Amino acid sequence: MKTPARFVIDAIRAAARAGGVELHRVSQYTSPMIRLAMLLRLLRTEVVFDIGANAGQFAQDLRGSGYGGRLVSVEPLGEAHASLVQAAAHDGRWTVTPRAAVGARAGRAMLNVAGNSVSSSLHEMTSAHLEAASESRYVNSEAVDITTLDALLRQYADAPDSAVFLKLDVQGHEGDVLAGAGPRLDRIGGLQLEVSLVELYQGQVLMQEQVAALVSHGLTLWSLDRGFMDGRTGQLLQCDATFVRGDLLHQS
């Protein structure tokens, strides 16, 4: 026998289906963002650094999944940075840094601007990327200041390094960004980054080497979630990898 709540749920689903929308229950089994929010609680994370934040999509999704701690977002692309500032304007625990890219050392560089915005990078794009996503082709370039993770952590992390979580979405620039963390990389609580199975940006560190490098810093591969695939063949080109400092979980 249906309960009143069940009748309401079924009615909502039927109305949505009539409008061409299919509703599904969201849980840790279906949502990578909910799983990430759970992990942040286990790690007792106090601040998440969102490196390569674009217009704030990741931060907004993380908020919607229950994370209430501090957010620090960094974005180099001018138009995306302006949208990011607007997105964070009414969230007192969300800081947007001045427009900048993050790298191995401070300086200045030219950022390649992609047609789809999110694929913009300091690196040249390979033919494998262009063949899988022609809309990502570069259409412009912008000069941008480069800062380092070490400098960002010193300025914006008012918490122990173990309470810091890093999220990187830097389009082939992961190795340089992590190099700029210095010895602090050995103390952070965890991080999430894109790892590529094939070279999508010239000179990027590929998955096997990236995993080995992070393990050498005392981090453990925690989860993998599907990311970018070639729609023509179904080949997985890139996925999101999450790493944690295991001893912190044992102390939770």
C-alpha positions in Angstrom: 0.0 0.0 0.0 1.4 3.4 -1.0 2.0 6.0 1.7 1.0 9.6 1.2 4.6 10.5 0.7 4.9 7.8 -2.0 1.8 9.2 -3.8 3.4 12.7 -3.8 6.8 11.3 -5.1 5.0 9.4 -7.9 2.9 12.4 -8.9 6.0 14.6 -9.1 7.9 12.0 -11.2 4.8 11.6 -13.5 4.6 15.4 -14.0 8.3 15.6 -14.7 8.1 12.7 -17.2 5.2 14.4 -19.0 7.5 17.4 -19.5 10.3 15.2 -20.9 12.3 15.1 -17.7 13.2 11.8 -15.9 13.9 12.2 -12.1 16.2 9.8 -10.3 17.2 9.5 -6.6 20.7 11.0 -6.0 23.0 9.4 -3.4 26.6 8.6 -2.8 26.2 5.7 -5.2 25.2 7.9 -8.2 26.8 11.3 -7.4 30.6 11.9 -7.3 30.0 15.2 -5.7 28.1 13.7 -2.8 31.0 11.2 -2.3 33.5 14.1 -2.3 31.5 16.0 0.3 31.5 12.8 2.5 35.3 12.5 2.1 35.8 16.1 3.1 33.9 15.4 6.3 36.0 12.3 7.0 39.2 14.4 6.4 37.8 17.2 8.6 38.6 19.6 5.8 38.4 23.3 6.7 39.2 24.9 3.3 39.0 23.7 -0.3 41.2 25.4 -2.9 39.4 25.3 -6.3 42.2 25.8 -8.8 40.9 26.4 -12.3 37.4 27.3 -11.1 36.0 28.6 -14.4 32.7 30.3 -13.5 32.3 28.5 -10.2 30.5 25.3 -11.3 32.5 23.0 -9.0 32.1 25.2 -5.9 28.4 25.5 -6.4 27.9 21.8 -6.9 30.0 21.2 -3.8 27.9 23.6 -1.7 24.8 21.8 -3.0 26.2 18.5 -1.8 26.5 19.7 1.7 30.0 21.2 2.1 29.8 24.3 4.3 33.5 25.0 4.9 35.7 27.7 3.3 36.2 27.8 -0.5 39.1 29.6 -2.3 38.7 29.8 -6.1 41.4 30.7 -8.6 40.7 31.3 -12.3 42.9 32.8 -15.0 40.4 33.4 -17.8 39.0 37.0 -17.8 35.4 36.3 -18.7 35.1 33.2 -16.5 36.7 35.1 -13.6 34.1 37.9 -13.8 31.3 35.2 -13.7 33.1 33.5 -10.8 33.1 36.7 -8.7 29.4 37.1 -9.3 28.7 33.5 -8.3 30.6 33.9 -5.0 29.3 37.4 -4.1 26.7 36.2 -1.6 28.7 33.4 0.0 30.7 34.8 3.0 32.8 31.6 3.1 33.8 31.6 -0.6 36.8 33.7 -1.6 37.8 34.5 -5.2 41.4 35.5 -5.6 42.6 38.1 -8.2 42.6 36.6 -11.7 45.7 34.3 -12.1 46.9 31.0 -13.3 48.9 28.7 -11.0 52.2 27.1 -11.9 55.6 25.9 -10.8 56.9 29.5 -10.2 55.5 33.0 -10.2 55.6 35.0 -13.5 53.5 35.8 -16.5 52.4 33.7 -19.5 49.9 33.6 -22.4 46.7 31.6 -21.8 45.2 29.8 -24.8 41.4 30.5 -24.7 39.2 27.6 -25.9 35.9 28.0 -27.7 34.2 26.1 -24.9 36.0 28.1 -22.2 36.6 25.1 -19.9 39.4 23.7 -22.1 41.5 26.8 -22.0 45.1 26.0 -21.1 48.7 27.3 -20.9 49.6 24.3 -23.0 49.0 23.6 -26.7 46.1 21.3 -27.4 46.9 18.0 -29.2 45.1 16.5 -32.3 43.6 13.8 -30.1 41.7 16.4 -28.1 40.6 18.4 -31.1 39.3 15.2 -32.8 37.2 14.3 -29.8 35.9 17.8 -29.1 36.3 20.2 -32.0 34.4 22.9 -30.0 37.4 23.1 -27.7 39.6 24.6 -30.4 41.5 27.7 -29.3 40.0 31.0 -30.5 42.1 33.6 -28.7 44.8 34.2 -26.1 45.2 36.3 -22.9 48.2 37.4 -20.9 47.9 36.2 -17.3 49.9 36.4 -14.1 51.2 33.1 -12.6 51.2 32.4 -8.9 52.0 29.2 -7.0 50.2 26.9 -4.7 52.7 27.6 -2.0 51.9 31.4 -2.2 48.1 30.8 -2.3 48.3 28.5 0.8 50.4 31.0 2.7 47.9 33.8 1.9 44.5 32.1 2.1 44.8 28.9 4.3 44.2 29.8 7.9 44.2 26.1 8.8 46.7 23.4 9.2 47.9 21.9 5.8 46.2 18.6 6.8 42.8 20.4 6.8 43.3 21.6 3.2 41.9 19.9 0.1 43.0 20.8 -3.4 40.9 20.5 -6.5 42.8 21.1 -9.8 41.1 21.6 -13.1 44.0 23.0 -15.1 44.0 21.3 -18.5 47.3 19.6 -18.7 49.1 21.9 -16.3 48.8 19.6 -13.3 52.5 18.7 -12.9 53.5 22.4 -12.9 50.8 23.3 -10.4 51.8 20.6 -7.9 55.5 21.5 -8.3 54.6 24.9 -7.1 53.3 23.6 -3.8 56.8 22.8 -2.5 57.1 20.7 0.6 53.5 21.5 1.6 52.3 18.9 -0.8 53.5 16.3 1.7 51.1 17.6 4.3 47.8 18.4 2.6 44.8 16.3 3.4 43.8 15.3 -0.1 43.3 16.5 -3.7 41.3 15.8 -6.8 42.6 16.4 -10.3 42.0 15.3 -13.9 44.3 12.5 -15.1 44.7 11.8 -18.8 45.0 8.4 -20.3 46.2 9.9 -23.6 48.0 13.2 -24.3 45.4 15.9 -24.7 47.8 18.8 -24.0 51.4 18.9 -25.1 53.9 18.0 -22.4 51.3 17.0 -19.8 51.9 14.3 -17.2 49.9 11.2 -18.0 47.9 9.1 -15.6 50.4 6.4 -14.7 53.2 8.9 -14.0 50.8 11.3 -12.1 49.5 8.6 -9.8 53.1 7.3 -9.0 54.2 10.9 -8.3 51.4 11.6 -5.8 51.8 8.2 -4.1 55.5 9.2 -3.6 54.2 12.2 -1.6 52.3 9.9 0.8 48.9 10.2 -0.9 46.6 7.2 -1.6 44.4 6.9 -4.7 40.9 7.0 -3.2 38.5 7.1 -6.2 38.2 7.4 -10.0 35.2 9.0 -11.8 34.6 9.1 -15.5 35.3 12.4 -17.2 36.1 13.2 -20.8 35.5 10.5 -23.5 35.7 10.4 -27.2 32.0 10.2 -28.3 32.9 8.7 -31.6 34.6 5.6 -30.2 33.6 5.5 -26.5 37.3 5.6 -25.5 37.9 7.2 -22.0 40.5 10.0 -22.5 40.4 11.6 -19.0 39.0 11.0 -15.6 38.8 12.6 -12.2 41.1 11.0 -9.6 40.9 11.7 -5.9 43.8 11.2 -3.5 43.9 11.2 0.3 46.4 11.1 3.1 45.4 7.8 4.6 46.6 8.4 8.1 44.1 11.2 8.5 41.2 8.9 7.8 42.4 6.5 10.5 42.4 9.4 13.0 38.8 10.4 12.1 
